[in-house]
Amino acid sequence: MSHRDLRLANHHALLSVDAFNKSALSRRYHRWKYRQIAEREYWSAKHQTRVGRYYAGELQLNTYPWPYRDPGFANWTENDTPGSYTLISDPSGCVVRHSTSYCAYKIRELTGFWPKRLSNTRFDAKHWQQFLAEAGYAETLPSGVVPTLWKHYVGIDPQRGAYGLVVWFEGYSGNYPGSVQVSTYLNQKYLFISEDWKKYLWVEIPEPPAPRPKAQFTWRPSQILSRATPPASAV
């Protein structure tokens, strides 16, 4: 994306927080605008091709959408103090370029929907088991059970740092079964790494069923004539 596109995204992001804009109605509009920019990236044909190749196992890349993944987007100091709030969030309410926003997007990418919380609770990564349960994902793997290849999981490590860490399961690493490959954001940077799977609580994110094909109707001339010609008794 160009510098002009980034300036426009930052303009809307800046005016979406109360540290720089005291009008709640205006903030809501600008929040919708920068999120729409990311949605256009999601729906772009180029991005969909990359995602398809990614899930087919051909690529290992960051599919987190622009401008969220751009380090120049909303790169001001984060502050969650009321009246000086500067945090920029995605449609799930998670702060961009954090592990929670990244995993929320991976769920949206897989299912077509952002996970939504039902309560007003603030959900840091360490509280994501409750967050995912509220969003309809309550199926967790029993202790000691490794994630299954070709299925989708969010791993939760509540002990990582002050806020915890969530990761997206990518597959098995070279030294499996000791570790698995995961992707996430840490310190606002994308990571694709091998981790000890036992450190995480794994929540399964089911892949939605494939859409049923639409029924095909073929009109035959005899059907058209039978509809157009009245029965002999009516003549």
C-alpha positions, 0 to 999 in steps of 0.5 A: 500500500502507498504512503497516501493509503497509510496516511488515510488509515492513520487519519481515521484511526487517530480520530477514532479514539477519545484522546484525539476526538471528543465526539462519540458519534465522530469516533464511531464513524472513523472507527468504521472507516479504518475497519472498512479499509481492512475489510477491503483487503480481506475481500480482495482477490489477491488476498483470497488467493494467498489465503487459499494457498496458505490453507492448502499448505503451500505457503507460510505467510502472515495473512493478517490484513493491511493496515493492521499488520503495518507497523506504521499504522497507529504507531503512537503510544498505547494508553487505555486511560479514560479520556486519553484512550489511544488503543485501536481495535478490530471488529472483535474489540481486540487491539491491533497487532496483539496476539488476541487481534491476530487470532480473532482475525484467523477465526474470521478468516476461517469462519467468515465471522469475527468472534464477538463477546457477549459481556462487557468484560475486558478480555486479555489473552489470559482470559481468552477461554471465557472470550471464546466460550462466549463466542461459541467456541467452548470445545477444549482438548483434554490435558495431554492431548496434542492438537490434530493436524488439519484441524484449527485451534487457538492455544492459550498461555495465561502465564506468558507475561502480564496479559498472557498470549494466544497463538494459532495452531499451524501444524507439526514442527520438525521435532514433533511430538515435542512441539508444534508450529504456531503463529501469533503477534508478540511485541507487535511483531508477527511470529511463526515459531515452534512451541511446546504444545503442553504449555497451551490450553487448546480450544478447537475452532471448527471449520464451517461446512462447505456450502451446498451446491445450488440446484440446477434447473433445466427447462425442456421444450415440452415443459414450456409447451405444457405450461403455455397450451391449455388442456383440450377440455378448456378449449 
